[in-house]
Amino acid sequence: MQLAQVSMEQSTAATGRVVDAVQSSSDTIADLDQAIAKIGGITQVIQEIADQTNLLALNAAIEAARAGEMGRGFAVVADEVRKLAERTTTSTTDITATVAEIRKVTDATVISMNHAVTEVEQGIGMVRASMAGLDRITSTSAEVTGMARHIADAANEQTAAAELVASNMEQIATLIDDNLAAVQGAKQAADTLKETAHELRRVVGQFKVIG
């Protein structure tokens, strides 16, 4: 029973370390989630800048068209700026989608880890309850052992007392036998004395003077 208790204590300690590790991982994922949220914010800013750049490029192209031949070079630059803004928009859209997917995975991971921690903590609670039950059983067993020892001691004392009573009874029986023998001897002596008295009376009667 003591070995089982030690094993449970070791299992509880190991499980506690697992809980700590899972909790640490959960905290790390939470930090990662915050970092991803910041990336999402930065991406949003980049998207807004790209939209504004695209709008400016469009306005520049319109103005270049109005300027005719003199604005042709500027129109080429405005078109390149617009293409860059479009590529930036596409990239930020991809980044936003990737960030959303990562957040989805991390959220699911955090939920799963929290469930695991809850189940492990419940398991630890059950193990601790079992350990408490073993402690009660051990305590009860010790009490029963103590009671058994008291009963054994009492039985030994009763046996000794019974032996003493038996010895005293034997002595009493011996005394009774001795007294009975003495009484019988006294009775025989009395009978003999009685016969002697009768004989003496008879002899005395023979010497009686006739007047």
N, C-alpha and C positions, 0 to 999 in steps of 0.2 A: 504493500500500500504506500509505503514511504517512497519507493522507487517511482511509482505512478505519479505521485505528487510532484516529485522533482522533475519528471518528464513533462508534466503539465506546466510547471513554472518555466522551464526552458522553452516550451512551445509558445507560451504567452509572451515571453521576452522576444523571441524571434518574430512573432506576429506583430508585436509592437514596433519592431524595427522596420518591418515591411510597411506598416501604416505610416511611419515617419517618412520613409522613402517615397511612398505614393503621394503623401501630402507635399513633400518637397517638389516632386515632379509636377503636381497640380499647381503649385505656386509659380514654377518656371513657365508652365503653359499660360498661366494668367498674365505673367509679364510679357510673354510673346504676344498674347492677344492684344495687350495694350500697345505694344510696338506696331502690330499690324494695323491697329486703329489709327495710329499716327501716320502710317504710310497711306492709309486711305484718305486721311485729311490732306496730306501733301499732294496726293494724286488729284484730289478735288481742286486744289489751288492751281495745279498745272493745267487741268482741264479748262478752268476758267480763263487762264492766261492764253491757252491755245484758241479758245473761242474768240477772245478779244483780238488776238493776232490775226485770226482768219477774217474777222470783220474788218480790221484795218487793211488787210491785204486786198479785200474785196473793194473797199473804198478807194484804195490806191490804184487798183486796176481801172476803176471807173474814171478817176481823175486822169490817169495816163491815156485812156482812150480819148478823152476830151482834148488832151494836149496834142493829139495827132502824132506826127513823125517825131517830134521832140520828146514825147513821153513814151516812145516805144521801149527804150532801155529800162526805164523805170517800171514799165508794165511787166517786163521779163523778171525783174527782181521781185515785184509784187506777187507774180505767179509762183515763184520759188518759195516765197514766204508762205503763201497759201498752202502749197503742197506740204511744207514742213509742219504747218499747223494741223493739217489733216492727218499726217503721220503721227504727230504728237497725240492727237485725239484718239487715233486707233490704238496707240501704245497705252495711253492712260485707261482706255476702255478695257484692254486686255489685263492691265495691272489690277484694275478694279475688280474684274471677274475673278482673277487669281486670288486676290486678297479675300474676296467674299468666300471662295471655296476653302481657303486655308482657315478662315474664321469658323466656317461650318464644321470642318474637321476638328479643329481645336475645341470648339464648344462641345461637340459630341464626345471627344476624348475626356474633357473635364467632367462631363456628366457621368460617363462610364467609370472614371476613377473615383468620383464621389460615391457612386453606388458600391464600388469595390471597398472603399474605406468603411462605408456603413456596414456592409456585410462582415468585413473583418472585425470591426468593433463589436458587432453582435456576437461573432464567434469568440472574441476575447471575453465578453460578458458571460457567455455560456461556460467557457473554461474556468473562469473565476468562480462561477456558481458551483461548478463541479468540485473545484478545489475546496470551497467552503463546505460542501457536503462531505468531502473526504475528511476535512478537519473535524467535522461533527462526528463522523463515524469513528475516527481515531480516538476522539475524546470519550465517546460512548464506550468504545472497546476497552479503553483504559479503566473507565468506571466499572464496567462489568468484570474486568480482571481483578480489580480491587475488591469488589463484592465477593467474587469467587474465592479469593484468598481469605477474606474474613470468614466466609462459610466454612472453608477448609480448616481454618484455625479453630472455629467454634466446634466443628465436628471432632477435631483432635482432642479438644478440651472435654467434650462430652464422652469420648471414648475413654480418656483417662479417668474421668469421674465414674464411669460405669465399671471400669476395672477396679477402682478403689472400693466402690460399693460391693462388688462381687467378693473382693478380698475380705471386707468387713463381715459380709454374710457368712463366709466360710469360717471366720473366727467365731462369730456368734454361734454357728452350728456346732463348732468344736466345744465351745463353752457349755452349750445345751447338753451335748453328749456327755461331757465330764460331769455336769450337775446331775444328769439322769443316773449316771453310774454311782455317784455319791449317794443319791437318794435311795437307789436300790440297795446299796451297802448298808445304809442306815436302817432300812426296813428289815433287812436280814438280821442285823444286830438287835433290833427291837424284838423280832420274833424269837431270836435265841434267848434274849433276856427274859421274855415272857415265859418261855418254856422252863427256864432255870427257876423263875419265881414259883411256878406251879410245882416243880419238883421239890423246891425248898419247903413249900407249904405242906406238901405231902409228908416229907420227912419229919418236919416239926410236929405234924399231927400224930405221928407214931409215938412220940415221946410225951404226949399229953397225959397228965396225972388224973386218975379216976378218983373222984371224991365221994 
